[in-house]
Amino acid sequence: MKTMATSDMLQKKLQQLAATSTSTSTVILDLGCGTGLMCPLLRNISQSIIGVDISSKMIAKAKLKDCYDDLVVSEINSYLLRSLANASFSVDIIIAADVFVYFGELEEVFQLCKALLQKGHHSGYFAFTVESLDHLSLTTGDTNNKNMKMDMYRILSSGRYAHSKQYINQLATSIEDFHVVICESIILRLNNNQPVIGYMVILVLLLADKHH
Ligand SMILES: C[S@@+](CC[C@H](N)C(=O)[O-])C[C@H]1O[C@@H](n2cnc3c(N)ncnc32)[C@H](O)[C@@H]1O
């Protein structure tokens, strides 16, 4: 299993994907940008990077990096909804690194991301990480549900949500035009010296001919 920093892993994969793109004007949306860890890593594959976070304190810290083209204090789904209503705004890559630990159900945010990528009328990427429900440590006390394999997502004793690979795959494939490029197990971080396993996921939006 990969042990690089999550942000570096995401950057490496997106870099590879961006290298196959002919676009020279990539707009990246960094959802739940926090202090802005991802921005310097993605600068060389983007023309413009927008950070969004619900916390004004995080946005203030991200500003200090002097890397983003725009920083917005907003809840993610509200931001996506507003962006959809803005006719002149489109994005090519959407990132949500270590953010969906605050979300249980992901269908709404997936649908909104898809709709926003679709506005660009070409293919686009949606890259994110989730904590894995499938690899819960026996020491966390979160594994006592006999039906764990049937779970789609669950809030853990840590207060964070974990999601199953099955749920991510089912959701991605249930949304028309989204395809799973990568759904890889990774070590997100160490917690009391125990690895916390998650998934690094990249979906691609490939529009069927009917949209052209
Ligand atoms: C663990 S941090 C990850 C920060 C950054 N993406 C990174 O990889 O370093 C999660 C961030 O998501 C933000 N966040 C959580 N729920 C959110 C929501 N519903 N809307 C916007 N931001 C949210 C938090 O304020 C926090 O800054």
The ligand as a MOL file (V3000), in Angstrom:
LIG
                    3D

  0  0  0     0  0            999 V3000
M  V30 BEGIN CTAB
M  V30 COUNTS 27 29 0 0 0
M  V30 BEGIN ATOM
M  V30 1 C -9.0710 17.8690 6.9480 0
M  V30 2 S -9.2240 19.4100 6.1430 0 CHG=1
M  V30 3 C -8.4800 19.0960 4.5550 0
M  V30 4 C -7.9150 20.3470 3.9700 0
M  V30 5 C -7.2510 20.1960 2.5930 0
M  V30 6 N -8.1720 19.7310 1.5830 0
M  V30 7 C -6.0380 19.3070 2.6740 0
M  V30 8 O -5.9920 18.2940 1.9770 0
M  V30 9 O -5.1230 19.6620 3.4220 0 CHG=-1
M  V30 10 C -10.9540 19.4780 5.7410 0
M  V30 11 C -11.4360 20.8990 5.3840 0
M  V30 12 O -12.7630 20.7870 4.8790 0
M  V30 13 C -13.5150 21.8950 5.3590 0
M  V30 14 N -14.9300 21.5130 5.3110 0
M  V30 15 C -15.5560 20.4990 5.9700 0
M  V30 16 N -16.8520 20.4160 5.6380 0
M  V30 17 C -17.0660 21.4030 4.7230 0
M  V30 18 C -18.2040 21.8250 3.9880 0
M  V30 19 N -19.4000 21.2030 4.1110 0
M  V30 20 N -18.0660 22.8770 3.1530 0
M  V30 21 C -16.8650 23.5050 3.0010 0
M  V30 22 N -15.7400 23.1400 3.6660 0
M  V30 23 C -15.8440 22.0930 4.5170 0
M  V30 24 C -12.9760 22.1350 6.7640 0
M  V30 25 O -13.2230 23.4710 7.2020 0
M  V30 26 C -11.4790 21.8410 6.5630 0
M  V30 27 O -10.7430 22.9940 6.2650 0
M  V30 END ATOM
M  V30 BEGIN BOND
M  V30 1 1 1 2
M  V30 2 1 2 3
M  V30 3 1 2 10
M  V30 4 1 3 4
M  V30 5 1 4 5
M  V30 6 1 5 6
M  V30 7 1 5 7
M  V30 8 2 7 8
M  V30 9 1 7 9
M  V30 10 1 10 11
M  V30 11 1 11 12
M  V30 12 1 11 26
M  V30 13 1 12 13
M  V30 14 1 13 14
M  V30 15 1 13 24
M  V30 16 1 14 15
M  V30 17 1 14 23
M  V30 18 2 15 16
M  V30 19 1 16 17
M  V30 20 1 17 18
M  V30 21 2 17 23
M  V30 22 1 18 19
M  V30 23 2 18 20
M  V30 24 1 20 21
M  V30 25 2 21 22
M  V30 26 1 22 23
M  V30 27 1 24 25
M  V30 28 1 24 26
M  V30 29 1 26 27
M  V30 END BOND
M  V30 END CTAB
M  END
